[in-house]
Amino acid sequence: MPAASAATSEPPPRPGVSPLLLGVDIGGTSVRAQVSDLAGTRLGAGRAGGGNPNAVGMDTAVANIRTALEAALHGVDPTAVAVAVVGAAGFGDQHDPGPAFLAMWAALGLRVDATMVSDPLVAFAAGTDEGSGTVVVSGTGAAAVGIVDLRPDLVADGNGWLLGDDGSGYWVGREAVRHTVRPLRGIPDDALSLAVTTHLLGRPGTRYEVVRDLYAGSPIRLTTLTRVVVGAAESGDPDARRILDDAAALLERSTAAVRGPGLETPVVLSGGMFASAYLLESVSGRLRKHWPGAPVRRATNGAGGAAWLAALALDPAAPTALHAALTRD
């Protein structure tokens, strides 16, 4: 795992001070951070809004990362952190997260370098203690990434809302709007369309009002419609379920692009879209049918996955029990 440039290098251990692990998971929707000791005891945790600069801008991203770190470090000596791993979405060159990030990091009193890794790797580590497999991400964006010896290998999608992210929250929201503005006379009055127009306009409306409203705002606003679709699917709405089934098919397709047939290494599902029981089951069922010998697991604590990678940096033979303690949600 390459270390990012920082103001100072890793400090030497101090007598009488137990080394601590810092794990940070930076995503488009939220930032999570946690501080743990080598027994897996969680000493602090923090959460804040999105930290992907491509989605929220660099200033907001750094501010949200700082908020999560301040909460996680509350009551903790920052100089006791021996290894810090940061799963970073949207920072481009992970060897150098930029001056704003580094200045924030130093201002918090952290003397250890931030080891920047890809957010899919952190997601994979949150779901399994094995070193190789596949991680399928469906949140604001979507991707499938092969992992070999805890390093990203082949990547499918993850190209952002403009070029891809098939099966993501953005994609689901867009499909819900496409359903609503399909050719018809008058105001769309099926259950899903009414839910979409009411969410966007505050009332039922025409297809032209929906289109005009969406083009007047940020494209990422489409992701707010995921809870509309998920809620409708959980209630049995056939149109919402069709959209989620189509999303599952796209995520399976991305997985097949990076994962050979017959593999029995784990597949880890990560991202907020898998909070939908319907989508989780739809994707899991497809993957189990495609790779019957592979365990399918869901990761919910990316910061814990980052902390596990930090533990492995200190001790490559860290026990499975520590992984379970660090990654519990």
TORRO-422102 format. One record per residue (C-alpha): x, y, z. Coordinates in Angstrom, 1 decimal, decimal comma, padded with zeros to 4 digits. Each point is the difference from the previous one (the first is absolute). Example, Ala and Ser with C-alpha at 12.3 -4.5 7.8 and 13.67 -1.06 7.14 Angstrom:
% residues 2
+--------+--------+--------+
|      u |      v |      w |
+--------+--------+--------+
|  012,3 | -004,5 |  007,8 |
|  001,4 |  003,4 | -000,7 |
+--------+--------+--------+
% end
This chain:
% residues 329
+--------+--------+--------+
|      u |      v |      w |
+--------+--------+--------+
|  000,0 |  000,0 |  000,0 |
|  001,7 |  003,2 | -001,1 |
|  000,3 |  002,7 |  002,6 |
| -001,2 |  003,6 | -000,8 |
|  002,4 |  002,9 |  000,4 |
| -000,5 |  001,7 |  003,4 |
|  001,6 |  002,7 |  002,1 |
|  001,8 | -002,5 |  002,1 |
|  001,0 | -003,6 | -000,2 |
| -001,3 | -002,8 |  002,3 |
|  001,2 |  000,8 |  003,6 |
|  001,9 | -002,6 |  002,0 |
| -001,9 | -001,9 |  002,6 |
| -000,2 |  001,7 |  003,4 |
|  000,7 | -002,0 |  003,1 |
| -003,2 | -000,8 |  001,9 |
| -002,3 |  001,1 | -002,8 |
| -002,0 | -002,8 | -001,8 |
| -000,1 |  000,4 | -003,7 |
| -003,3 |  000,8 | -001,5 |
| -001,6 | -000,6 | -003,4 |
| -001,9 |  002,7 | -002,0 |
| -002,3 | -001,0 | -002,8 |
| -001,8 |  002,4 | -002,3 |
| -002,5 | -000,7 | -002,7 |
| -000,7 |  003,0 | -002,4 |
| -003,0 | -000,4 | -002,2 |
| -002,3 |  002,2 | -002,1 |
| -002,8 | -000,2 |  002,6 |
|  001,9 | -000,1 |  003,3 |
|  003,3 | -000,2 |  001,8 |
|  000,6 | -002,4 |  002,8 |
|  003,0 | -000,2 |  002,3 |
|  000,9 | -002,2 |  002,9 |
|  002,9 | -000,4 |  002,5 |
|  000,7 | -003,4 |  001,5 |
|  002,6 | -001,7 |  002,0 |
|  001,8 | -003,2 | -000,9 |
| -002,5 | -002,1 |  001,8 |
| -002,8 |  001,4 | -002,2 |
| -001,6 |  002,2 |  002,6 |
| -001,5 |  003,0 | -001,6 |
|  001,2 |  003,2 |  001,8 |
| -001,7 |  002,5 | -002,2 |
| -002,2 |  000,3 | -003,1 |
| -001,2 |  002,9 | -002,2 |
| -002,3 |  000,5 | -003,0 |
| -000,6 |  003,0 | -002,2 |
| -001,4 |  000,9 | -003,5 |
|  001,5 | -000,9 | -003,3 |
|  003,8 |  000,3 | -000,4 |
|  000,5 | -000,7 | -003,7 |
|  001,2 |  003,3 | -001,5 |
| -001,3 | -001,0 | -003,4 |
| -003,5 |  000,0 |  001,5 |
|  000,1 |  002,8 |  002,6 |
|  003,1 |  002,1 | -000,8 |
|  003,4 | -000,1 |  001,7 |
| -000,8 |  002,5 |  002,7 |
| -003,2 | -001,8 |  001,1 |
|  001,7 | -003,4 | -000,3 |
|  002,9 |  001,0 |  002,3 |
| -002,4 |  001,7 |  002,5 |
| -002,1 | -003,1 |  000,2 |
|  003,1 | -002,3 |  000,4 |
|  001,2 |  002,2 |  002,8 |
| -003,4 | -000,1 |  001,8 |
|  000,1 | -003,9 | -000,1 |
|  003,6 | -000,1 |  001,2 |
| -000,6 |  002,5 |  002,8 |
| -002,8 | -002,2 |  001,4 |
|  002,1 | -003,2 | -000,3 |
|  003,0 |  001,6 |  001,7 |
| -002,0 |  001,6 |  002,8 |
|  001,7 | -001,0 |  003,2 |
|  002,7 | -001,8 | -001,8 |
|  003,7 |  001,0 | -000,2 |
|  000,5 |  000,5 | -003,8 |
|  003,7 | -000,6 |  000,4 |
| -000,7 | -003,6 |  001,1 |
| -001,4 | -000,9 | -003,4 |
|  002,6 | -002,3 | -001,5 |
| -001,6 | -000,8 | -003,3 |
| -002,7 |  001,9 | -001,9 |
| -001,7 | -001,4 | -003,1 |
| -002,3 |  002,2 | -002,0 |
| -002,3 | -001,4 | -002,7 |
| -000,2 |  003,0 | -002,3 |
| -002,7 |  000,5 | -002,7 |
|  000,6 |  002,9 | -002,4 |
|  003,4 |  001,1 |  001,0 |
|  001,7 | -001,1 | -003,3 |
|  003,7 | -000,4 |  000,8 |
| -000,2 | -002,0 |  003,2 |
|  003,7 |  000,5 |  000,6 |
| -000,7 |  003,7 |  000,6 |
| -003,5 |  001,0 |  001,2 |
|  000,8 |  003,6 | -000,3 |
|  001,0 |  002,9 |  002,2 |
| -003,4 |  000,6 |  001,5 |
| -000,3 | -003,6 |  001,2 |
|  003,6 |  000,0 |  001,4 |
| -000,5 |  003,3 |  001,8 |
| -003,2 | -001,3 |  001,7 |
|  001,7 | -003,3 |  000,9 |
|  003,0 |  001,8 |  001,7 |
| -002,4 |  002,5 |  001,8 |
| -001,6 | -002,9 |  001,7 |
|  003,3 | -001,0 |  001,6 |
|  000,4 | -003,2 | -001,9 |
|  003,8 | -000,7 | -000,4 |
| -000,4 | -003,2 | -002,1 |
| -000,2 |  000,1 | -003,7 |
| -003,4 | -000,6 | -001,6 |
|  000,2 | -003,2 | -002,1 |
| -002,4 |  000,6 | -002,8 |
| -001,6 | -003,0 | -001,7 |
| -003,0 | -000,4 | -002,4 |
| -003,4 |  000,0 |  001,6 |
| -000,9 | -003,4 | -001,6 |
|  002,9 | -001,6 |  001,7 |
| -001,2 |  001,4 |  003,4 |
| -003,5 | -001,3 | -000,9 |
|  001,4 | -003,5 | -000,8 |
|  002,0 | -000,1 |  003,3 |
| -003,2 |  001,0 |  001,9 |
| -001,7 | -003,2 | -001,2 |
|  002,7 | -002,7 |  000,2 |
|  003,4 | -000,6 |  001,5 |
|  001,1 | -001,9 | -003,1 |
|  002,5 |  001,7 | -002,4 |
| -001,6 | -000,7 | -003,4 |
| -003,5 |  000,1 | -001,4 |
| -002,4 |  002,5 | -001,4 |
| -001,8 |  003,1 |  001,3 |
| -003,2 |  001,3 | -001,5 |
| -000,9 |  003,5 |  001,0 |
| -003,4 |  001,6 | -000,4 |
| -000,5 |  003,4 |  001,7 |
|  000,0 |  003,4 | -001,6 |
|  002,2 | -001,7 | -002,7 |
|  000,6 | -003,6 | -000,9 |
|  002,9 | -002,2 | -001,0 |
|  001,3 | -003,5 |  000,2 |
|  003,7 | -000,5 |  000,9 |
|  002,2 | -003,1 |  000,1 |
|  002,3 | -000,1 |  003,0 |
|  003,2 | -002,1 | -000,1 |
|  002,2 | -000,1 |  003,1 |
| -001,7 |  003,1 |  001,4 |
|  000,6 |  002,0 | -003,1 |
| -002,6 |  001,2 | -002,5 |
|  000,3 | -001,9 | -003,3 |
| -002,6 |  000,2 | -002,8 |
| -002,6 |  002,7 |  000,3 |
| -003,4 |  000,1 | -001,7 |
| -002,0 |  003,3 | -000,1 |
|  000,5 |  002,5 |  002,9 |
|  000,1 |  002,6 | -002,8 |
| -002,4 |  002,5 |  001,7 |
| -003,5 |  001,0 | -000,8 |
|  000,8 |  001,5 | -003,4 |
|  001,7 | -003,0 | -001,4 |
| -001,3 | -003,0 |  001,9 |
| -000,7 | -001,0 |  003,7 |
| -002,5 | -002,6 | -001,4 |
| -002,1 | -001,4 |  002,9 |
|  000,9 |  002,9 |  002,3 |
| -002,3 |  002,2 |  002,0 |
|  000,3 |  002,6 | -002,7 |
| -000,9 | -002,5 | -002,6 |
| -003,1 | -001,2 |  002,0 |
| -001,2 |  003,6 |  000,4 |
|  000,4 |  000,7 | -003,7 |
| -001,9 | -003,1 | -001,0 |
| -002,8 |  001,0 |  002,4 |
| -000,3 |  003,3 | -001,8 |
|  000,2 | -001,7 | -003,4 |
| -002,9 | -002,1 |  001,0 |
| -001,9 |  003,1 |  001,1 |
|  000,5 |  002,0 | -003,2 |
| -000,7 | -002,9 | -002,4 |
| -002,4 |  000,8 | -002,8 |
| -003,6 |  000,4 |  001,4 |
| -002,9 |  002,4 |  000,1 |
| -000,6 |  002,3 |  003,0 |
|  001,6 | -000,3 |  003,4 |
|  001,7 | -003,4 |  000,7 |
| -002,2 | -001,7 |  002,6 |
|  001,6 | -003,4 |  000,8 |
|  001,3 | -000,4 |  003,5 |
|  003,7 |  000,4 | -000,7 |
| -000,5 |  003,0 | -002,3 |
| -002,1 |  001,8 |  002,5 |
|  002,6 | -000,6 |  002,7 |
|  002,7 |  001,4 | -002,3 |
| -001,9 |  003,1 | -001,0 |
| -001,0 |  000,6 |  003,6 |
|  003,6 | -000,4 |  001,2 |
|  001,3 |  002,5 | -002,6 |
| -002,8 |  002,5 | -000,3 |
| -001,8 | -000,4 |  003,3 |
| -003,2 | -001,0 | -001,9 |
| -001,0 | -002,0 | -003,1 |
|  001,2 |  001,6 | -003,2 |
|  000,5 | -000,4 | -003,7 |
|  003,0 | -001,6 | -001,7 |
|  001,1 |  003,4 | -001,2 |
|  000,0 |  001,4 |  003,5 |
|  002,1 | -002,9 |  001,2 |
|  002,6 |  000,4 | -002,8 |
|  000,2 |  003,8 |  000,5 |
|  000,4 | -000,4 |  003,8 |
|  002,8 | -002,5 | -000,3 |
|  002,0 |  001,9 | -002,6 |
| -000,2 |  003,1 |  002,2 |
|  002,1 | -001,7 |  002,7 |
|  003,0 | -002,3 |  000,5 |
| -000,1 | -003,3 | -001,8 |
|  001,0 | -001,7 |  003,3 |
| -003,4 |  000,9 |  001,3 |
| -001,3 | -003,1 | -001,8 |
|  001,6 | -002,1 |  002,8 |
| -002,7 |  001,4 |  002,4 |
| -002,6 | -002,1 | -001,8 |
|  001,6 | -003,3 |  001,1 |
| -002,0 |  000,0 |  003,2 |
| -003,2 |  000,6 | -002,0 |
|  000,8 | -003,1 | -002,2 |
|  001,2 | -002,1 |  002,9 |
| -003,0 |  000,8 |  002,1 |
| -002,3 | -000,8 | -002,9 |
|  001,8 | -003,3 | -000,7 |
| -000,2 | -001,1 |  003,6 |
| -003,8 |  000,7 | -000,3 |
| -000,2 | -002,3 | -003,0 |
| -000,3 |  002,6 | -002,8 |
|  000,8 | -001,9 | -003,2 |
|  001,6 |  003,0 | -001,8 |
|  002,4 |  000,7 |  002,9 |
|  000,9 | -003,6 |  000,2 |
|  000,7 | -000,2 | -003,7 |
|  002,4 |  003,0 |  000,3 |
|  001,9 | -001,7 |  002,9 |
|  000,1 | -003,3 | -001,9 |
|  001,5 |  001,8 | -003,0 |
|  002,5 |  001,6 |  002,4 |
|  000,9 | -003,4 |  001,3 |
|  000,5 | -001,3 | -003,5 |
|  002,4 |  002,8 | -000,8 |
|  002,0 | -000,6 |  003,2 |
|  000,3 | -003,7 | -000,9 |
|  001,2 |  001,0 | -003,4 |
|  002,7 |  002,3 |  001,5 |
|  001,0 | -002,8 |  002,3 |
|  000,4 | -002,5 | -002,8 |
|  002,3 |  002,5 | -001,8 |
|  002,5 | -000,3 |  002,8 |
| -000,6 | -003,5 |  001,4 |
|  000,6 | -003,2 | -001,9 |
| -002,4 | -003,0 |  000,1 |
|  000,3 | -002,6 |  002,7 |
|  001,8 |  002,2 |  002,5 |
| -000,7 | -000,7 |  003,7 |
|  001,6 |  003,1 |  001,5 |
| -002,4 |  002,2 |  001,9 |
| -002,2 |  002,7 | -001,6 |
| -000,5 |  003,0 |  002,3 |
| -003,0 |  002,3 | -000,5 |
|  000,4 |  003,5 |  001,2 |
| -001,9 |  003,3 | -000,3 |
| -003,1 |  001,6 |  001,2 |
| -002,2 | -001,5 | -002,7 |
|  000,4 | -003,4 |  001,6 |
| -001,9 |  001,3 |  003,0 |
| -003,0 | -001,0 | -002,2 |
| -000,9 | -003,5 |  000,9 |
| -001,5 | -000,5 | -003,4 |
|  003,1 |  001,1 | -002,0 |
|  002,3 | -001,9 |  002,4 |
| -001,9 | -003,2 | -000,6 |
| -000,3 |  000,6 | -003,7 |
|  003,8 |  000,6 | -000,4 |
|  000,9 | -002,8 |  002,4 |
| -002,2 | -002,5 | -001,8 |
|  001,6 |  000,8 | -003,3 |
|  003,5 | -000,2 |  001,3 |
| -000,6 | -003,3 |  001,8 |
| -001,5 | -001,5 | -003,2 |
|  003,0 |  001,3 | -002,1 |
|  002,7 | -001,1 |  002,6 |
| -001,6 | -002,7 |  002,1 |
|  003,1 | -000,7 |  002,0 |
|  000,7 |  003,6 |  001,0 |
| -001,1 |  001,5 |  003,3 |
| -002,0 |  003,3 | -000,5 |
|  000,5 |  002,4 |  002,9 |
| -001,3 |  003,5 |  000,8 |
|  002,4 |  002,6 |  001,4 |
| -001,5 |  002,9 |  002,0 |
|  003,0 |  001,5 |  001,8 |
|  002,6 |  001,4 | -002,4 |
|  001,9 |  001,8 |  002,7 |
|  000,4 | -003,4 |  001,7 |
|  001,3 | -001,4 | -003,2 |
|  002,6 |  002,8 | -000,1 |
|  000,9 | -000,7 |  003,6 |
|  000,5 | -003,7 | -000,9 |
|  002,4 |  001,0 | -002,8 |
|  001,8 |  002,2 |  002,6 |
|  000,3 | -003,1 |  002,3 |
|  001,4 | -002,1 | -002,8 |
|  002,7 |  002,7 | -000,6 |
|  001,1 | -000,5 |  003,6 |
| -000,5 | -003,7 |  000,1 |
| -000,5 | -002,0 | -003,3 |
| -001,1 | -002,9 |  002,1 |
| -002,7 |  001,9 |  001,9 |
| -002,7 | -002,5 |  001,2 |
| -003,5 | -000,4 | -001,5 |
| -001,5 |  000,9 |  003,3 |
|  001,5 |  003,5 | -000,3 |
| -001,6 |  000,4 | -003,4 |
| -003,4 | -000,8 |  001,4 |
|  000,5 |  002,4 |  002,8 |
|  001,2 |  002,9 | -002,2 |
| -002,7 | -000,4 | -002,7 |
| -003,1 | -000,5 |  002,1 |
| -002,5 |  002,7 | -000,8 |
+--------+--------+--------+
% end
